[in-house]
Amino acid sequence: MLITVIQYIILIFIILFLVMLAQKLKIAYPIILVLGGLLLSFFKFLPSIRINPELILLIFLPPLLYEAAWYTSWRELWHWRRIISSFAFLIVIVTSFVVAIVSSSIIPGFTLALGFVLGSIVSPPDAVSATSVMQHVKVPKGLAAIIEGESLMNDASSLTVFRFASAAVMTGSFVFKDAAGSFVVIIVMGIVIGILIAMIYYAIHRWLPTNPQMDVVLTLTAPYVMYITAESFHGSGVLAVVSGGLFLSYRRQRIFTYSSRIQGANVWSTLGFMLNGIVFILIGLELPVIIKELGSVSLNEAVKYGLMITGVLMVTRLLCTFGATVFTIFASRYITTAQSNPGWKAPLVFSWAGMRGVVSLAAALSIPVYMNNGQLFPQRNLILFITFTVILLTLVIQGLTLPVVIRWLNMEEQDSHLPLEEQERIIVNTLTEKSIEFLDTYYAEDLRANTALWELREDLEHRKSISVHNRREGIDHEQYRKVYLKMLDNQRKVLRSFAKDPRTQDEIVRKFQELVDIEEEILRMKYEYGVSH
């Protein structure tokens, strides 16, 4: 037992080292982790990692989806809703269908139902991989928002197709009419349950006497409660987590204190980092194990099938992307679209950003070993091998070349947002002016009586900054603190108005909201613990 614990501690240090290496090389860390895991798999000091297939979706997916939803802009999601929904649902189904047809045609003994199982597993692209790649290059914010939004929604549709395809293999029957109706019910049920549970959590955070530690613990339980409840009622657990996460994220300024937001952000960023790190290194570590269990299928044949399915996925996504572009141009003549003419650069980047990752791995590993009749699930190990091959190839080939493609295209921002520097300048100036106006309107007499408050106003006026703690001692410390806190609350109201402005990006608003939270933390520490500036 002690040896096993030591081995896993070593694995964590290896993950950290590989991520640091990826940062040094300016390569997306999922690529380095997969390759590193593959290299490590040939050494015997690590145990064979076996995860219960029934638990893999439950362990990793809910928190990763919840974190992604928490930092997704609802406004951007709505702005690009038509493009995102088409790729999240229609294109996933098209991709699953194409993979099912091709795989059942080229792989001996592969039925159409097994083809749909494989197609549903490999159809959803991974946002973590694409986002980590795009951190090192300049890409239009609108395109990045579409890629992230697509990954949130297509997980639900692909896993729903996976559920029906697996059931068809297990039972040997499939009725399209029943499946189509159930598909809609599962989606609607998942969204409704997710929002209902989110409303319960909203009420707990808003009206019960929680502290920051309780708030963080509650947020850690939320994705699991949403996922398990939705799945128990035969709804989409993925959509429950996504919809519930978006609901609470949009209201986080109302339900959490500054301290809860700061602590929660730190906990969730660490948890998301570790879970992603473990999943991506598992991809490399598991591949040799899958190779040993291929059975009657030779390694050369399995590699050939993996290469062919990877090529089919790349071509299908490319054709679907440009097909959607043509349809958008045509539809813009009759309806209002987010972008009437996307051109060819954005669709090319979008199609090439279709790297597979966490969801595909989780779905593949969740295939049951045995069917209801006690027999082995047919072609399970070959499906696993093809899935791992697709993930590995798309991460390495597309992940390493995507930055080159983006730099070559030299894309420019085409959305309605102002330049980032201009957005920040407007927010800083507005917050400063509103803070001065707030002090002059409500505390005019106190400004004349309290030196510290007057100097606070002077700092705001001359420094043009929203973080201007007065370093000198004032006459009435308690009054200064109370007024300062009310001024920060007023700044939060101003920032909420910016969040509704389509010219301002949510990530810029969120940055200033975090700065205001940090400012309040510093102020409270100064007066509660006597911290000197």
N, C-alpha and C positions, 0 to 999 in steps of 0.2 A: 504493500500500500504506500509506504514511504517513498519507494523508488518511483512509483507512478506519479505521485505528487511532484517529486523533483523533476521528472521528465516534462510534465506540463508547465512547470515554472520555467524550465529551459526553453520550452516552445514559445512562451510569452516573450521572453527576452529575444528570441530569434525574430519574432514578429516585429518587435520594436526596432531591432537592428536593420531588418529589411526595409521598413518604412523610412528610417533615416537614410539608408542607401538610396532609396527611390527619390527622396527629397534632394539629396546631393547630386544625383544624376538628372534631376528634373524629369523623371518618368513617373507616370501614374502608379501609385503604390499597389493597386490590385494586380498589375502585370508582374511586378517584382515578387509579390507574395505567391502568386501561382507558380512562377518559375522556381522560386526558392523552395516551395513545398514539394515540387516535383524532384528537385535535387536532393532534398532531405529524405525523401521516401526510399532512397537507395541505401540509407544508413540504418543500422539496426538498433540504435540506442533509443529510438522513439517507438512506442507500442503501436500496434495496428488499431487505428481509431475506428470504432464501430458505434454508430448512433442509431437508436431505435427509429425505424422509418416512420412510425406513427407520431413521433414527437418532433421530428426535424422541422416541420412547418410551424409548429407551436412555439418552439424555442427561439428561432431566429427571426421569423417573418414579422410578428406583431410589433416588437420594439423598433425594428429597422423601418418598417412602414410608418409607424407613428412618428418617429423622428423626422423622416422625410416629409410627412404631411405637416408637421409642426413648423418647418422652415420653408414651406411652399407658400407662395403668394396667392391668396384667393383671388385677388384682382387680376393677376396675370392669367390664372387658371380660367377665369371667366372670359377674359379678353380673347384668348386663343381656344375657346371651348370647342369650336367646330373642328379645328384641325386635330386637337388632342383627342376628342371623342372618336373621330374617324379612325385614328391610328390605334387608339386604345381598345376599340371593339371590332370594327369592321376589318381592319388590316390584320389584327391578330387571328380572326377567324379565317380570313383568306390565306394567311401564312400557314396556319395549322392544316388547312385543306390541301394546299400545295405540297407540303411535307408529307402528309398522309398518302397522297396519290403517288408521289415519287418513291417514298420508302417502301410502300407495299408492292411497287412494280419492280424494284431493283434488289430487294432483300428477300431471299427464299424463306418461306414460312411466315412472312410478315403480313398480317391481315390489315384491312383498312382501319379497324378499331385500334390496333397497335400503332398504326401510322398516326392516328389522331392523338394517341397518348404522347408519342414522340413530338408531334407538331406542337401540341399545347405546351410542352415542357420548354422547347427551344424558341418559341415565338416571341416572348417578351424581352426586350432589351433592358439592360441594367443601368440605372441612373448614376449609381455610385461610380462605376467605371468611367462613364462619359464625363461626369462632372469633375472627377479628379484629373482627367486628361485635359479638359478645357480650362483648368485653373492656370495652366502654364502658357496659354495663348489667349489672344484677344478675339472674342466671339460676341456677336450681337446678343444683348440681353434677352431679346424676344425669342431668339432661336434656343437659347439655353433654357428659357422658361417652358418652351414647347417640349423639349427633350425631357425635362424633369417631370412635367405634368403627364406626359405620355407614360412614363415609367410607373407613375403612381396608379394610373387607371388600367393599364394593360395587364398588370399583375392579376387584377380581379377577373378580367375576361379570360385570360389564359388558364388560370387555375380552375375556373368554372368549366371550361372545355375539358380540362384534364380530369375533372370529377366525372363528367358524363362519359368520356372515353374509357376511363378505368372501369366504370360500372358496366359499360358495354362488353369489355373484355371479360369481366368477372361473371356476368350473367349470360353473355352470348346473345343479347337482344338489344335493339336500339330503335326507338320510334322518334322520327324527326319532329313530328308535331308536338309530342309530349315534351321532348327536350327543349324545343324553342320556347314553349310556354313556361317551363320550369326555369329556363335561363333568365327570363324577365323577372319572374318571381324571386329568384335567388338574388338578383341585383337590387331590386327594390327593397326586399327584406333586409339585406345587408346594410343599405344606406339608412333605412328607418331605425333599425336597432342601434346602429352606431350613433346616430344623432340623439336617440332617446337616452342611451347610457351616458353620452356626453353631457346632456342636460342634467342628469343626476349628479355627475361630477361637478358641473358648473355650480349647482346649488350647494354642494358640500364646500367647495372652495370659497364661494361668495358669502355664505351666511353662517357657516359653522366656525367656531374659534380655532382654526388650524394655525400652526406655526410653519416656518419654512421647511423644517424637516418633514413634517406631516405632508405638506404640499408635494414635496419631491417624491415621497413614498407613494402617494396617491397617483401621481403621474406615471410611476413605474408600473402600477397595477392596471391602469386604464386600458392600454392596448390589449392586454391578455383578457380582461373582462369583456371587452368589446368583441374580440375574436372568438372566444369560447362561446359566448352567448349567441352570437350570430350563427356559428356553426351548429350549435345545439338546436336552433330553430330552422336549420337547413337553409340559412341565408349565406351570403358571401362574407366570410370573416375578414377578408382583405378590404372590401369596400366599407365594412363597419369600422375598421381601424382608420382608414383614410378619411371617411366622412366625419367620424368623431374627432379625429385629430385636427382637421381643418376647422371644425366648429369651435373647439376650445382654443386653438391657436389664435383665431380671429379675436377672441375675447380675453386674451391673456392679460392685457393691461387692466382689465376690470376686476379679474378674479384673483390675481396674485399680487402680493406685496413686492416691493423692489427687491427685498432679500430673497424671496422665493424665486423670482425670475433669475437672479444672479446665480444662486445655488443650483437651480434646475438646469440652467444652460450648461454649467460646468459638468454636472453629473451625466446629462444626456449626451454631450459631445464625447465624453470618455467612454460611455457605454456603447455608443454607436461605432466609435473607432475600434474598440476591442471586438465587437461582434463581427464587423466587416472584416477585420484582420483575421479572425479565426476562420470565417467562412472561406475566404479566398485562399488561405494556406491549406485548408482542407481539400480544396480542389486539386492542388498538386499532390498532396499526401495520399489521396484516395486513388489516383489514377493507376498506379501499379497493382493495387489490390483488385481493382475492377478487371485489369488485364488478365490476372491469374484466374478469374472466375468466368471467363468468356465461354468456357466449355467447348462445344463442338465447332464454334466459329473461330477461324484462325485469326491471328493478330493482323495479318496483311489484309484480310477481307474486312475486318472491323475498321481498320484505318481508312481503307478505300471508302467504306460507307460514311464514315465521319467526314472525310474530305468532301464527298459529294453532297451531303446534307448541308454542310457549311456553305458550299458554293450556292446551293439552292436558296438558302436563307439570304445571302448577300444580294443575289440577283433579284429575288422576290421583293425584298425591301426597297431596292433601288427602283424597280418598276412601279411599285405601289406609291412611292414618294413622288416620282415624276407624274404618275397618273393622277395623284391627288392635286398636284400643281395645275395640271391641265384642267381638271374639274373645277378648281378654285377660280381660275381665270374665266371659265365659262359661266360659273354660278354668280360671279361678281357683277354680271350684266343685269341680273334680276334681283339679287338680294345684297344686303350690306355685309361685306366680309372684313375680317381683321386686316387682310392685306390682299388687294385685288390682283397684284402680279408679283408673286414671290421670286420670280426670276429662276435661274438655274443653280446659283451658288448655294443658297440656303438649303434647297432640297438635297443637293449632293452631300453637304456636310451632315445633314440630318440622317440621310440613309447610311452614311459611313460611320455614324455614331451608334450603330446598332449592336454594340457589344453585349454579350450575354454574361450573366453572373449569378448573383445570390438566389434569385427566385428560381431560375432554371435548376441550380444545384439542389435547392430545398425540395422542389417538386420531384426531381429524379430520385433522390434518396427516399422520398416518401412513398414510392411505389411499394405496395405490400409484397413480401416474399412469397406468401401463399395466397391462393384464391379461397373463396368460400367453400369449395368442395375439397380443400386440402391439397390440391395440386399446386406445383410451382407456377408463379406468374410467368407466362411465356415471354421469352426474349428479354427478360428484365435486365440481365447483365449487359446485353448488347445495347439496349436503350441507354443504360447508364454510361457505357463507354462512348457512344455517339454524343451524348450530352456533354460529357467531360471534354471530348475532342472539340466540339463546337465552342464551348466556353474558352478553352485554351487558345484555339486558333483566332477567334474573334478578338480576344483580349490582346494577343501578341501582334497579330497582323494589323487589325484596325486601330488598336490602341496606340501602337508605336507610330503609325503613319497618319493618324488623324491630325496631330499638330502640324505636320508637314502640309497636309491638304488645306488646313485653315490658313496657314501663313501664305501658301501659294495663291489662294483665292483672294486674300486681303480684303475681307468683307467689312463693310461699313454699317454703322447703326442705321436702321431704317424705321425704327418705331418712333413714337411720339414723345419719348423721354428727352429731357434736356441733358446736356453733357453732365457727367458726374460732378465735376468741379463747380458747375453752375448750380446744380441742385443743392450741394452742400453750402455754397455761399448764400443762397436764398434762405435756406433753413436757419443758418446761423444768424443772419441779419434779422429775420422775422422773429426768432426766439428772443433775441436781444431786445428788439423794439417792444415786443409784447411784455417782456419782463419789466422793462422800465415803465411802460404804461400801467402795468399791474401795481407796481410799487407807488407810482404817483397817484393812482386812482383810490387805492384802498388804505395806503399808509403814509399819506402826505405829512400828517402831524408827527408820526413816529420817526420819519426820516430826519426831521429837524431836532428831535429829542435824543435820538440814538445815533451815536457817531458811527458805530459799526454798520448800521443799515445805510447811512448816507454814503459811506465809503463803498458799500456793496453796489449802490446805484452808480457811483462814479466809475467803479471798475467796469460795470456793464456798458456804460456810455463810451468809455475811452478804449477799452480793450476789444469791444465787439466780440465777446466770447460768452458762451453759456455756462462755462465752468470757471467761476471767478471767486473762489473762497477768499473772504477777507482775512488777511493774515494778522491784522492788529486786533487788540482786545477792545471790545465794545463796552458800553455802559451796562446794557441789559442783555446778557448772553442768552437767556431763555427766550426773550422776545425776538432776538435776532434769529435764533434757531427756528422758531415757529413761523416767522415770516418767510424765511428762506425755504422751508418745506412747502409752504403754500405756493410760493413762487414756482417751485419745481413741479407741483401738481398742475399749475397753470400752463407750464411748458409742455406737460404731457397732453393737455387738451389741444394745444396748438399743433403738436405732432400728429394727433389723431385726425385733425383736419387735413394735414399734408398727406396722410395715408389714403385719403379719398381723391387726391389730385392725380389725374392720369399722367401728368408730366413728371411726377416724382416716383422713383422706384421704391418698392417696399423695403428693399435691403438697406437703402440709405436712411429711410425713416427708422427702421429697426436699429441701425447703428446709433442714431441720436437718442433713441429711447433707452438703449443700454448705457449711453453716456450719462443720461439723467439719473438712471438707477445707481450708477457708480458714484455720481456726485452726492446722492442722498446717503449712500453707504459711508462715504468719507465724512460727511457732515455729522452723522449720528455717532460715528466712532470718535470724532473729535470731542463731542460734548458728553458722550456716555463713558468713554474710557480715558478721557483727558489726553488724547493724542495731540501732540503739538505740531503745528505746521511751520 
